[in-house]
Amino acid sequence: MSLLGFIVILLVSASLLSFINTRWFHWPPNVSMLTAGLVASLFTVCLGEWGTAAIPYQALTHSLRQFNFSTWLLHGLVPVLLFAGGLQIDFVQLRRYKSSVTALAVLGTFISTFVIGLATYALLRLFHHPISLMESLLFGALISPTDPIAVIGLLRFYTVPEQLEILIAGESLFNDGVAIVIFMALLESLGSTQPIMQTMARLFLEQTAGGLCLGLVFGLIAYQAIKRIDEANSEMLITVALVAAIGWTSVYLHVSAALAALVAGLLIGNLGRRFGMSATTRQALEIIWSFADYVLNVLLFLILGLEVLTVHFSLSGLSLLMTGILIVLVGRMVSVGSIAMVPAWKRQMPLHAIPLLIWGGLRGGIPVALALSLPGDSERELLLQLTYANVLFSILVQAPTFKLLLTRLQKIDRPNLA
């Protein structure tokens, strides 16, 4: 199957599934697309096992294996979606909760990485799958960030209080960049003689500072260009070119494309929208980037469901996967709970927000992309299974039940959650 044919099939399938979901089911788009992808994968596997569709099964599996999901997501899709997410964030509101958001995104990611990593190390030894401590920490790093693509999609689908939306969305937008840096430092340390903290500090400076500077410089250039013209189509083209330039340049400069795109999105969405755009352009900006965000989201989660075909699950390992899901939830509880106990951050993160922060910390495409980038000589297949199990639980269990938890907490603490 050619790449063009694969893309056409994805687009037609996504549009049909979107129609069915909007017309009858009314599920969050990421839930409906992931479910559809899983059903299609299961159906294809069954047909292949029965021998009635062995050739289509092999063709689809081959296409998915040839499709570089990790590179496509981290360097292509993530910058686009984070730019679109940054456009929707009110920077004034974000500044009000900057200490809590920073603590959750940076300190919380470090805490979660080591709690999950150490617990996974012990778990796999208990199940007679011993791996190195460094590989366990790699899993902790890749599974710790709350996926901004999944989280923002959930917040847009449900009506969430402003304070909670800023905390959850702000954390998810920034912590993936932190987690990617931790992951890369740990991965580089596998074959390096340098101390891990030295490697992590160097990569953190390169990736984070470089990404922030790249996003700021490119964003200001685009803002100045938008400010000097008043034609909606030309201004929208500038924003598209901005994201493309960030994604391409970040590869060559070895900086974080995610952080660069986020900074550029915040700049254009706040400074550009308020001082550089007419009302017509602001409306066009919202329509075009909302549509792009929706299309890419549904395609991402449909592909995630189909990618199950490339992962080898077995019923004998079900107890291991379920325990792995529990470990990740506990790691999330520890990271959020420890930050919530600090008085300086507790004032911005009230008690009723803690369970919503824990349960609303969804995992999506980024953990899968990082797991797929693991070298073949590590325990890649086992870690990929654990990663996929957590992503499936997150989207199929946590996302649909988030509204129920929010409603129950609203009844208990209505004044603060109104």
N, C-alpha and C positions, 0 to 999 in steps of 0.2 A: 504494500500500500504506500503510495507517494505521500510526501508531507502535505501537499495541497489537498489531496483527497482526505487525509486525516483531519485537517483543519475544517474542511467543508462539512464532514460528518459531525464534528464537534459542534459547529455553529448551528446546523439544522437540528441536532438533538437538543441543544441548549434552548433554542427558541421554542421547540415543541414542549419540552418539559416545563419551561417557564410559563407557557400558556396553561398547561394542565394544572400547575401549582396555583397560579393566580385565579384560575376559574373555579377550582374545586377545593383544594387543600388548605391554602393560605398559610403555609409553613414559611419560616425564614428561608430566604433563597439558598444560603449555604447548606442548610440542612436538607432541603429538597434535592439539590444537585448532588450532594455526596451520597444520599440515599439512592438516587437514580443510578449513579455510577456503580455503586456496590451491587445493586440488583442486576444491572447489565453485566457486570463482571461475573457474578454468580451464575447467571443464565448462560453466559458464554462458556464458563468452565463446565457446567453440566452437559451442555451440548457436545463439547469437546470430549468429555469422558464417555458419552454414549456413542461417540463416533459419527454423529450426524452432522457435525459442523467442525470437524477437526481442522480443515484448512482455514476458515475464518478465525477460529480460535488462535491458530498459530500466527496468522497474519497480524491480528490485533496485538498479540503479545510481543511479536517482533517489532511492531511499530512503536509500542510503548517503551521497549528496551532501547530502541535506537533514539528515542526522544530524550534529549538532555534536559530533564526536568529541573535539576539543580541549578544549572547555569541560566536557563530560561527564567526561572523564578527569581533568583537572587539578583541577577544583573538586568533583568528586563521587566518583569511584572511587578516586583516589590517597589522599585522606584516610582513607577506610575501610580500604584495604589497609595503609597505613602504621600506622594504629592497631592493626590486627590483628597486624602484624609487631612493633610495639613491645611488645605484650602477651607475646610469646614470648622477648624478650631479657632475659637476666639482667643487671641493672644492675651488680652486683658484678663479674661477669666482664668486662663492657664497660669498667669503670673500669681494669681491669688493663692493657688495651691502648689506653687513651684517646689516648695520644700518637701511636701509629701510625695509629689510625683517623682522628684529626683531620687528620694530615698527608696521608693518602690522600684524604680527603673534600674538603679545602680546597685545599691546595697542589697535590695531584695533579690536581684538576680544572682549576686555572688552567694548569698545565703542559700538560696534554692539550689544552685549548682552543686555546692558541697554537701548539703543535706541529702539530696537525691543521689548524687554520685556515690557517697559512702554507703547509703542504704542499698543501692543497686549492687555494689561490690559484695556486700554481705549476702544479699538475696541470691545472686547468681552462684556463689559458692555453696549456699544451702541447697540449691537445685542442681548441683554438680555441673555447673557451667562456669568454671573459674576463668575470669578475665583479669587483666591488669587494673590496678587502681586508676591509672591514667585513662584507660578506655571507659571505665565507669564514670569518671568525671566528665569525659566527653559527652556521654549520654546526659548527664546532669546539666551540662551547658546548653545542649541543643534542645532539650525539652523544657527548660525553665522559662523562656520568654513567652508571654501571652501574645498570641499572634494578632497584629493590628488588623489584618484583613478580616479575620473571623470576628474579632471583638467589635470593630466599628460596624460591621454588617449587622451584628446582633443589636447594638445600641440604636441603630437607625430603625430597626424593625419594631422594637419595643419603646414605649414611652418611659424614659428613665430620668429621675431628678437631675437637675443641672450639676450639682456638686458631685454626685456619683459618676455622671457621664464624663466630667473633666478628669476625675481620678483614674477611672478605668481606661478611657481613651488615651489620656496623656501617658500613663504607664506603658500601655501596649505600643504606642508610637515610638517610644524611646528605648524600651528595654531590649528590643530585638537587636539593635545596633550594639548594645553592651554585650549581649549574649554571643553574638557573632564574633566579637573581638576575643572573648574568653575562649570560645570554641577554637578559633584559629590559633590562639596562643598554645592551648593544650595540644592541638593537632601537630603544630610545629615542634613542640617539645618531645613528641614521640621519637623523633630521630635526631634530636639536637643535644649537644653537650652543654648548652647554655642553661643557667638557672631559669626555672619556669617563671619566677616573678620578673626577672629581667626581660624575658621574651614578652610577657604579658604587658609590661609597662611600655615597651617599645611599640608593640602592635596597637596598644590602646592610644598612644600618642599619634601614630601614623593614621590609623583608621578613623578615630573619633575627631581629633583636631583637624585632620585633613578633610574629612567629610563635611564638618561644620563650615570650614573656610570655603570649600568648593561650592556648597549650597548658597552661602552668603554672597560670594562674588558673582556667580552666575545669576542668582536671583535678583541682585541689584542691577546687573546689566539688563536683564529682561524687564525689570520694573521701569528703568529709565527709558527703555524703548517704548513700552506701553504708554507711559506718561506723555510721550511726545506725539502720539497719534490718537485719532478717534474713529476707528473703523473696526467693528467687532470681529470680522473674519481674520484680519491681519493680527489682531491682538491674541486671538485664540491660537493662531498658528505659532506665535511667539512662545506661548506657554507649552505647546506640544514640542517645539524645538528645544525648549529649555530642559524638559525631562529627558529627551533623547540625548542631548549633549551631556547631561549629568551622568546618565548610565554609561555612555561610551567613554567619557573622560575618566571616570572612577576606576575603570578596569586598568587603564594605563598608569594611573597615578597610585594605584593600590590603596585607595581610600574607600570609606563606606558610602556606597551609592544610596543606601537607605537613609542615612542621616542627612546627606546632601539634598536628596529630594524632599525630605521632610522640612528642612530649613527653608528651602526655596518655596515650598507650598505655604508655609506659615507667612513668609514675607509677601508673596503675591496675594494670598487670601486676606491679609490684614492691611498692610501698607498699600499694595496695589489696588485692592478693591475699594479702599476708602478715599485714596487721593489720586489714583491714576486711571480710573475707569469711569465711563459714563454708565447710566442706568441700563442701557441696552447691552453694553459689554458685560456688566455684572450678571445680568440675566443669562446671557449666552454662556458665560463661564460656568455658572451653576448647572445649566442644562447639559452642556457638552461633557463636563467632567463627571457629573453624576451618572450619565449614560455610560461613559467609558468605565467608570468604577463598577457599575452593575454588570456589564458584559464580561469584564475580565474576572470579576468575582465568580460568576456562575460557571465560566469556563474552567477556572482554577479548581473549584470543588467537584466539578464533573470529572476532570482529569484525575483528581485525588482518588475518587471512587474507582475509576478504571485502573489506576496504578496498583490496586490490590492484586491484580493478575501477576505482577512481577514480584510479589512477596509470598514466601512459602510458609503458610501457617499450618499448624497441625493441632488436632484435638488434644494430643498428649501434653502440649505446652500451654494449654488454656489456663491452668492454675498459676503458672509463672507469669503470664500476661496480666491476669487479674490482680496479682500481687504487685506487679509493676505499676498498674494504674493507681492502686492504693498508695504506693510510695510517692508517686508524683503529686497526688492530692495532699498527702501529709507534708511534703516539701513546700507546697504552696501555702498551706496553713501556717507552717513555721515561719516562712519568710514574711508573710503579711502580718501575722500575729506579733512577731518580734518588733517590727517597725511600729505597729499600732500601740505598743506599750511605752514608747518614748514620748514624754509629755509634749515636746516641741512639735511632733508630727501628729500626735493624737488629737490635737485641737482641730486639725484640718481633716481628720479621718475618724469621725464618730463611730461609736460601737456598732450601730446598725449597718454601717457600710462594710464592715469586715466580712461577714458571710457572703455578701454580694460580690466583693472583690475576689474572694476565694473561688466561688462557684462561677463567676463570670470571667475567670482567667482562662480563656479558650486557647487551644492549640490548633494550628492549621497547617498551611503549606510550608512555612519556614522550617519547622523541625524536620519534616520529611526531606526537604531539600538538603539540609545539613547532614542528615543521616545518609543520604545517597552519595554525599561527597566524601564519606569515610573511605580510607584505603582498603583494598581487598584483603590485605594480610591481617587486618584487625578483625574483631568479631562483628563484622559489618551486618551480616544477615540477622543475627540475634538482636542487635541493637536496633535495626530497622523494624523488626517485628514489634519490639517494645514501643518504639516511636509510633508506629501505625496504630497499635492498640490504643494508645493514649489519645491520638488525634480522633479516632473513631468514637471513643467514649466521650470526648470533649464536645464534638459536634452533634452526635446523635443522642446524647443523654443530658449533658450540662446545658447546651443551648436551648433545647425545647422546654426544659424545666426551670430556666432562669426566671421566666415570667411568673411562674407559680411561687417561687421563693420571694420575688419582689412584692407580689400581692400580699403574701402572708406577713411580711415585714411591714408593709404599709398599714395593715390592720393593727399591728402591735404598736407601731411608733408612727402614727399618721402625721403628727405635726412636723417631724423632722424629715419625713420622706415624701412630703407633699410636693 
